Each structure stands twice: as C-alpha cells, then as structure tokens.
Amino acid sequence: MFNELLLTSPSTPGPLNLHNKIFVMDHTDADNVKPTKECHKVHNVDESDILVGQFFCSRDQAWYFYKGFAREHGFSARKGTARLEVERNVKTQEFCCSKEGFRVSKVNTVNHQRAHTPVTRTGCKAKVVVTATNTNDQWVISKSYQKHNHALCTPAMTPFMRSNRAVSKADIDEATTLKEVGVGTSQVMNYLTQQAGGYHNVGFTHKDLYKALQRGKAKEIVDGDVNALIAYFDYKKHNDHGFFITYSIDESGALHNLIWSDSTLRSDYTCFDDVIAFDTTYKDNLYGRPIMPIVGVNHHHNTIVFSTAIIAVETSQYFEWVLQNFLEAMMNKSPISVVTDGERAMQRAIKSVIPYAKHKLCSWHLSRNAQANIEFNIEKHPWVIEKGNTRHLWAQAYLTSHFFANIHSTQRYESMNASLAIALKHKKTYLDIVCAIEDGISRMCMNELKEDYLSSHTKPFQITKLVDLESHAAEIFTRESFHAFQDELLRETLYRIEEEIQSLSDECQHYILSKYKEKNMTFEISFDSRTETLICSCKKFKTVGLPCRHQLHILKHLDYTYFLGTLIQSRWTNDAKASAPNYVDLNVSLEVMQMARFAALRSTSINQSIVVNNVRDPQRKQRKRKEVPKNKVEKKIRRCGYCNGEGYKKLTCPQVKLSLNTSTQPTSTDFFEDGIEWTFSPASDDNDLHIS
C-alpha cells in the first residue's frame, strides 16, 4: 500500500515514492547554489485529483505525507486551521503552503530598533484538507488545491525550507554533551555536518541547532535556576549520603549564599586538612556572584577541591558564613594555614572563625599590586605603608617556621578559574557552573589516580650513589615528592661540616655546616640519637614537610641507609590516603555514571515538587550598555595648520607637496619653522623606580 511509504521523515534526504514516481534529492552543495531561471517560474502542477481520496492511519501520518509532497514540489508546508467536533475532538485539519495568508501589519514601525524580518506570506491558496472517518480512526484527504502564486524552489534549496528542517533528539543529545565539555555551537554544527556528509544532509541550520539547545536548557530550569540546582543536589544527596549542602536566602526569598561538598571531597580533607587556599575572582555567571572554591594540595602536589561556595557580596559577614559552614562540613576540623589574595574582608573573617590558623598572603597578588601601585616615593606611598603594617602576613621571616605545603600563591585557584572560563565561554546558569566544577573535579580525581598508579607500579630512576637512601625514599614518597627529595640530595654535596659539637649527655650532637665557596653562610643542625630527630636552622622541613639538603648531609655523615621516621610526613607518602574512607566505587562503569548524571540533570524539571523550599533566582546582572547621547555633538572638522584648509592636515597638505616639487626645496630647518612635528620614542629614564 502507498501509505506504508509515508513513515519516512521528509527531512531525510533520499528517494521518495509519490504516485509511482521516484524523486531523488539533488545532493548539490547548498552553499554553492546559484539562482537559475527555474527558480523564477511558477509551478502550478495541479495534482488535486490524485491527492484526494488518499487514506492515512493517523493525522500525523497525513502531515508527514504532505511535508514530503511539499519538499518534492519545491514549497514549504505548515499546519493550518483545525475544526473540532462537539466532543472537542479534531474533525478536519488543513495543511497549507507556508506562504498562505498575509503578515499582520505592525503598529510601531517608525521607532523599530531591530531590522525587520523579510516578508514570507504571499496569500497562497495551495492546501489540502484531511478529514477523520468514522471507521478505524482513519484520515482521508477530502479537499486539495495545488496552485501556487509564488516561485517554487529548486531541489538544491529545499533543505532550507522550514518544514524540512528539524533537529532530531539524537542530534540534540550529542550536541548537549559536546556543549557540556566546552565545545562551541559552531564547532558542534561543523561536527554534525561532517557526520551527516554535508550541509544538504544534516537536516537543519546553525540557528535551528542553537534554538533547540536553548529550548532544552530552558526545560531544565523551567521552575527557576536555583530550584533546578537544589533538585540536582537533592538527587546527589539521595545517592551520596555524605553529601553536604547548605544555603541562605534573603528577605525576598532569593538565593543569597550557597556551599556544597560531596563525601569524596570531605574524605580528602581528613588527609590534607593542614593548608587551604581560596579566592573570589571568578564572577562570570548570569548573576555576577563570586564563585569561591576552597582548595588544597594532595600528596602528589596537585590541586584538590574541598568545597565550593557562591556568595552574594564579598564582605566579612558572608566570608564568615562560608568558613563556619565549611568547618561544619569538615567535622569542625580547622586548617593549620590559610592562603588568600589579601582581601581585607577575608582577613577579618579568618581572624573571627579560625583565629589559630596562620594566614599568608598570595605572593603573586602582592607582586602584581606592587607593580600597579608603586612607581615613585616608595616610603610615603599608602600601599607600602599598609603592607608594611601587615608584613607578618607575607614576609618570609615571619612565615619560615609555619607549614604551608609549599603553597606560595593562589595560582592553583587561578588555574581552576582558567578551566572554568574555557568550559563556560558565556554567562551561564548556576546549574551549568556546578556541572563545570564537577567536571573539573572529576579530571583532578582521574589525574590523582594516574599519579597513584605511577607511584605504586613504577620505579624512579636513581641519580646518586646513595642507593639505599634513594631506594627507601622511592618506596615511601610519591613520585613528585621523590623528585623534590632528589633535588635536595644532589645539592647536599655542596655542604661540608665545619664544626661538630658533642653535648654533655652524649645523646645530642650539633653540627655547623657551610656551603662551598660561601663559608659565611652557615647552618646549624642538631641530632638527638635517642629520638632520631634532626632539626635544621633553615626550617625548610617545618615549612614544606620534606627533608632539606642539610639534614640529608648529616644522614650521609652518620651512615644512615634509611629515612628517619621523624623526617617523614605522611601527607607526602604513597599511604597518605590509606586511612581515609573511600566513597568511590571504581567498579562502576563510566557509562553508568554518565547515565546517572544525565538522569539527574534531566529530572530537575520534573522533580520540582520534591523541593520543599521554593527559592527564587537572584537578580541577573545587567549588561553595561553604552549610552548614546540624544543630541550628538557634531564632529570637529579637521583643518590644516599650514593653509587652514578643511579635510586634511599639514603632512598631507597639497600646498606643502607642491612646495617640495619646486626647485627651491626647503631645508630641514624650514620644516621645523613650518611647524612640522617629528616624534621620537624617548628612552626609559634610568632614575624611574619600578618594583616587581
């Protein structure tokens, strides 16, 4: 039966059987199509008698048929008027040409800011009417009129007609996945086009794809961005019993502050809770709210995230709220040291919530601010006076004996900002930001697993003759920590013992070390044989947690073939996370994890009834638009300084050029007397003082 051929989508290129005729889609490249004489001819092939009487199993099947018929004859179809029965069921349905009717005239056409869309309606009368039969719920074409009053398209142009363009669900899902990893819409369109074999086969345009993605995004946050985010967190909390989330709202019921962390991040904090760093420089979202990941360093010297917060304003009150809830999520275990960018509100919050933590300012921000604020009069500069009063937060002499895990700046946080900026190229919703942060955390976890594998299943290359000491260090430390140890081991040969002092109890020995060719630089090391403790005056072990070159020189002097237990910090070893609970099931396949996440994202628009608190979205940040003055100032007319002529200057003055062509050409002195300016690039003054 002919109706069985109508199940094929008309947007799919290829042969279509209509009335015992085979119409083959012209696969000419649509970008290279040029108008032909055929485009301007009106095709009025009246096939009304052939169409009337065709039966279909459903109204949709009749619609697919007419779309295919329209495609093969060079016009676009759309649904027209539908008439209902008494029972409110559709009795008849019109399928007409897309150029049927006329555009409704606009009221305000004078002060219209945007460009008007092209007129597409010509009052075409071509259409078919399908009617529901009383038997077997079939539909039949009862009327047909196929004479058009406009030019029809060539087969090469049919892919651009409205009824032939549709983005399939498979394409939308694939495009959504690519968008989530930071691929732009244009690149996604190029990928789908290449996959389909060309623009004439893809079935939609770039604008169609963009609108389809926007509709999908709008469905995810149909009841608000914040409610979709809370529903997503509720889904995660249901599957992760260690998931922590808390938020606050303002008087209007809008989201104010938010902080969250999952069980894996909280488990990492139990192992590496000694140093944290945070910053609030990233604000690229729809609401202009600062995003504040709280990060640390793992045993591979890589950045790890403990928690993430979004705050309304950068004030000490909100920073205190974040730190208090952060400690609550981490079982009230305070860090030893904190590294920030020097925000005064942060300093007050740290003193209030974690007063016993040692606070350090970011060296990178300090250097950048110095370059921006200081050029002359250093002693009296306000910025210098302020930093002098707070030198205990950045001067090395005040921070030497405090542990900071070798963190000197918040650049670890800045690297995460760069990753977010790549993933979120435009202003995004909170749900997009959370997913981007989770993707970044997933990459960090994967890198950590890779480093664990290399540390436990590979053996580093030894570069010294101290084979036993290097072998013991390779078994204990991670690869990155071992490489730092090797650097110190290579440099221990530059030192020698100048003096050895024996204590009265014969249990403690003191050594004075000097550097090769720098005898004025000495270091004092004390060794307690009873407790096997080595203490060096450089205090690097207290600051970094790894043995210094001076301690290694004494170990070699005492013929130790193994590391002392007092020189091993568990946070830099392969067993740093041995005692921490592991909440990640590594046996779960990646496909299952991806499906669970997609289910969470797609269910946000459905599970809004689960959310008890109906939280409003914050006010979106308005874009700064350039103000155009009502009365524009007339542009100043350029005049020549030589002849006072309009529209040119002295260097392009025709009279000056004419004088150059005469026999009495002016000398260089004449040029200066005429006022011609010669610009030179002055050399930098050696007396200028710049601090970097």
TIFI-583184 format. One record per residue (C-alpha): residue in three letters; y, x negated, z negated. Coordinates in steps of 0.5 Angstrom, whole numbers, plus 500, padded with zeros to 3 digits. Last residue first. Layout:
<sites>
AlaYXZ;...
</sites>
This chain:
<sites>
Ser588383419;Ile595382416;His600381421;Leu606376420;Asp611375425;Asn614368425;Asp610366431;Asp614371435;Ser610374441;Ala612372448;Pro617376451;Ser615379458;Phe621379462;Thr625384466;Trp630382471;Glu636387472;Ile640388478;Gly647389475;Asp651387481;Glu653380478;Phe646379476;Phe644379484;Asp650375486;Thr648370481;Ser641369485;Thr645368492;Pro648374496;Gln646374503;Thr652372508;Ser648373515;Thr646381513;Asn639383512;Leu640383505;Ser647387505;Leu643393508;Lys638393503;Val643393498;Gln646399502;Pro640403502;Cys639403495;Thr632402493;Leu633397487;Lys639400485;Lys636407484;Tyr635413489;Gly636421489;Glu643421489;Gly648416491;Asn653412486;Cys653406490;Tyr651401486;Gly648404480;Cys644409484;Arg644416481;Arg638420479;Ile639428478;Lys637430471;Lys632436471;Glu635442469;Val633444462;Lys628450462;Asn631456458;Lys625459455;Pro622453452;Val614452453;Glu611450447;Lys605446448;Arg599450445;Lys595447439;Arg589450438;Gln588455432;Lys582453427;Arg578459426;Gln578463420;Pro572462415;Asp566467417;Arg565472412;Val559472407;Asn555478407;Asn551476401;Val544479400;Val541476407;Ile535479409;Ser538485413;Gln541479417;Asn533478419;Ile534479427;Ser540475429;Thr537469425;Ser530470428;Arg532466434;Leu534460430;Ala528460425;Ala523462431;Phe526456434;Arg524452428;Ala517454427;Met516453435;Gln519446434;Met514444428;Val508447432;Glu509443438;Leu510437434;Ser504437431;Val502438424;Asn498432421;Leu504429418;Asp505434413;Val512432410;Tyr513433402;Asn511426400;Pro512425392;Ala515419391;Ser511414387;Ala509409393;Lys517410396;Ala519403395;Asp512400396;Asn514396402;Thr519392398;Trp526393398;Arg527398393;Ser522395388;Gln527389386;Ile523383386;Leu526377383;Thr524378376;Gly517379378;Leu517371380;Phe515370387;Tyr509366389;Thr508358390;Tyr512356385;Asp513348385;Leu519348380;His523345385;Lys521350390;Leu523356385;Ile529352384;His531352391;Leu530359392;Gln534361386;His540357389;Arg539360396;Cys539367393;Pro534372391;Leu535379394;Gly538385390;Val545385393;Thr550385388;Lys545383382;Phe542378386;Lys548375389;Lys551373382;Cys553366385;Ser552364377;Cys545364378;Ile540367373;Leu532366374;Thr528369369;Glu520367368;Thr520371361;Arg518365357;Ser520360362;Asp527362362;Phe531359368;Ser539358368;Ile542356375;Glu549354375;Phe553353382;Thr557347384;Met562347390;Asn566340389;Lys560337392;Glu561339399;Lys558335403;Tyr551338402;Lys552343397;Ser552342389;Leu547345384;Ile547344376;Tyr541346373;His540349366;Gln533350363;Cys530355357;Glu524355354;Asp524348351;Ser528351345;Leu533345344;Ser535347352;Gln534342357;Ile540340362;Glu538338369;Glu544335373;Glu546334381;Ile540339383;Arg541339391;Tyr543344396;Leu543344404;Thr535345404;Glu536352401;Arg539355407;Leu533356411;Leu530360405;Glu537364405;Asp536366412;Gln528367411;Phe530372405;Ala534376409;His529376415;Phe524379409;Ser528384407;Glu529387414;Arg521386415;Thr520390408;Phe518385402;Ile512384398;Glu507381403;Ala512377407;Ala515374401;His508372399;Ser507369405;Glu513365405;Leu512362398;Asp505360400;Val507357407;Leu513353404;Lys513349411;Thr519354414;Ile519358420;Gln514363419;Phe513369424;Pro512376421;Lys506379420;Thr504386423;His501393420;Ser505394414;Ser512392416;Leu511395423;Tyr508401421;Asp514402415;Glu519401420;Lys516406425;Leu516411419;Glu523409418;Asn525410425;Met522417425;Cys526419419;Met532417422;Arg531421428;Ser529427424;Ile536426420;Gly540426427;Asp536432429;Glu538436422;Ile545434423;Ala545437430;Cys542443427;Val547444422;Ile553443427;Asp550448431;Leu549453426;Tyr556452423;Thr559453430;Lys561448435;Lys568445438;His566441444;Lys562435445;Leu557436439;Ala551432440;Ile555426442;Ala560427437;Leu555428432;Ser552421433;Ala558418433;Asn559421426;Met553418424;Ser555411426;Glu561413422;Tyr557414416;Arg554407416;Gln561405417;Thr562407410;Ser564400408;His561394404;Ile554396403;Asn549390401;Ala545394396;Phe552396392;Phe550392385;His555390381;Ser556383379;Thr561381384;Leu565387384;Tyr571385380;Ala572378384;Gln570381390;Ala577385390;Trp576392393;Leu576397387;His579393382;Arg585391386;Thr587398385;Asn594396382;Gly595391388;Lys593396393;Glu599401391;Ile603395391;Val601393398;Trp602400400;Pro609400398;His611394401;Lys615389397;Glu611383397;Ile609384404;Asn616384407;Phe614384414;Glu608387418;Ile604391414;Asn602399414;Ala597399420;Gln594393420;Ala593394412;Asn590401414;Arg585398418;Ser583392413;Leu582397408;His578402412;Trp573397414;Ser573394407;Cys571401404;Leu573402397;Lys568401391;His567405385;Lys562403380;Ala559409377;Tyr560411369;Pro565416371;Ile561421375;Val564427375;Ser571426373;Lys572419375;Ile569421382;Ala573427383;Arg579423381;Gln577417386;Met575422392;Ala582426391;Arg586419392;Glu582418399;Gly579410399;Asp574411404;Thr568411399;Val563407396;Val559409390;Ser555405385;Ile550407380;Pro548414382;Ser547419377;Lys541423376;Asn542430374;Met536433378;Met538431385;Ala540438387;Glu544439380;Leu548432382;Phe550434389;Asn552441386;Gln557437381;Leu559432387;Val561438391;Trp565442386;Glu568435384;Phe570434391;Tyr573441392;Gln577440386;Ser580433388;Thr582436394;Glu580435402;Val580442404;Ala575448405;Ile569443404;Ile562442408;Ala557439405;Thr551435407;Ser545431402;Phe541425401;Val542422408;Ile539415410;Thr542409413;Asn537403414;His536397410;His529398411;His528400403;Asn533405404;Val540406404;Gly545411402;Val548418405;Ile552424403;Pro554427409;Met561431408;Ile563435414;Pro571437414;Arg573444416;Gly577445422;Tyr574452423;Leu571451430;Asn568444429;Asp570437430;Lys572435423;Tyr569429422;Thr573424417;Thr570426410;Asp567420408;Phe561419403;Ala557413400;Ile551413395;Val548407391;Asp543407386;Asp539413388;Phe534410393;Cys527412390;Thr529419387;Tyr534420393;Asp528420398;Ser525425394;Arg531430395;Leu532428402;Thr524430403;Ser525437399;Asp531439403;Ser539438402;Trp545443402;Ile552444400;Leu557449402;Asn564450400;His569456402;Leu565461406;Ala569468407;Gly569474402;Ser577475402;Glu578472395;Asp574465397;Ile566464397;Ser562459394;Tyr556455397;Thr549453394;Ile543450398;Phe537446395;Phe530446399;Gly524444394;His520450396;Asp520449403;Asn517454408;His521460404;Lys527455403;Lys527454411;Tyr528461413;Asp533462407;Phe537457410;Tyr537460417;Ala539466414;Ile545463411;Leu547460418;Ala546466421;Asn551469416;Val556464416;Asp556465424;Gly557472424;Asp553478425;Val551477432;Ile551469431;Glu544468435;Lys546473440;Ala553470441;Lys549463443;Gly544467448;Arg550470451;Gln554464452;Leu548460455;Ala547466460;Lys555465461;Tyr554458463;Leu548459467;Asp551464471;Lys557460472;His553454475;Thr550459480;Phe544462480;Gly537463484;Val535456484;Asn532456491;His539455495;Tyr541450490;Gly535445492;Gly528444490;Ala527448484;Gln527442479;Gln533439483;Thr537445481;Leu534445474;Tyr536438473;Asn543439476;Met544445472;Val543442466;Gln547436468;Ser553441469;Thr551444462;Gly552438458;Val546435455;Gly547434447;Val540435445;Glu541442443;Lys543443450;Leu537441453;Thr533446449;Thr538451451;Ala537450458;Glu529450458;Asp530457454;Ile535459459;Asp530457465;Ala524460462;Lys528467461;Ser530467468;Val537466470;Ala539472476;Arg543471482;Asn541476488;Ser544482486;Arg551478486;Met551475492;Phe551467492;Pro544466494;Thr545471501;Met549465504;Ala544462508;Pro541469510;Thr548470514;Cys552475510;Leu555482512;Ala562484515;His565490512;Asn564498513;His557498512;Lys552504515;Gln546504511;Tyr545512508;Ser539514505;Lys537520501;Ser531522497;Ile528516496;Val522517491;Trp520516484;Gln513517481;Asp512520474;Asn505522476;Thr507529479;Asn514532478;Thr518527482;Ala524523480;Thr529522485;Val532516488;Val538516492;Val540510497;Lys547507499;Ala552505504;Lys558508503;Cys563502503;Gly570503500;Thr572496501;Arg571493494;Thr571485493;Val578484491;Pro579477489;Thr580475482;His588475480;Ala590468477;Arg592468470;Gln599470467;His600477469;Asn607478468;Val608482474;Thr601486475;Asn601490469;Val598497470;Lys592494474;Ser590498480;Val583501480;Arg579497485;Phe576501490;Gly569504491;Glu562501494;Lys563494496;Ser556492491;Cys552497496;Cys549503493;Phe543504489;Glu544512486;Gln539515481;Thr537522480;Lys533525474;Val534521468;Asn532524462;Arg537528457;Glu532533456;Val537538460;Glu536533466;Leu541527467;Arg544524473;Ala545517475;Thr551514479;Gly551507482;Lys547501481;Arg548495485;Ala547492491;Ser549485495;Phe549485503;Gly546481508;His540485511;Glu534481507;Arg538481501;Ala540488501;Phe532490502;Gly530486497;Lys535489492;Tyr533496494;Phe526494493;Tyr527491486;Trp531498484;Ala525502486;Gln521498482;Asp525499476;Arg525507477;Ser518507477;Cys511507481;Phe515508487;Phe515512493;Gln518511500;Gly520518503;Val527516506;Leu527509507;Ile525509515;Asp529515516;Ser535511513;Glu534505517;Asp541505521;Val543498523;Asn550498522;His551490522;Val559489522;Lys560482525;His565477522;Cys559473519;Glu555472526;Lys561469529;Thr559463524;Pro562461517;Lys560454515;Val554452511;Asn554445508;Asp554447500;Ala548452502;Asp543447504;Thr539451510;His533454507;Asp533460511;Met529466507;Val524469512;Phe524476514;Ile517479516;Lys517486518;Asn512491517;His517495514;Leu519490509;Asn515484508;Leu519479504;Pro518471506;Gly521466501;Pro526465496;Thr526469489;Ser532473487;Pro528479490;Ser523479485;Thr516480487;Leu513487485;Leu515490491;Leu509488495;Glu505493492;Asn509499494;Phe507498502;Met500500500;
</sites>
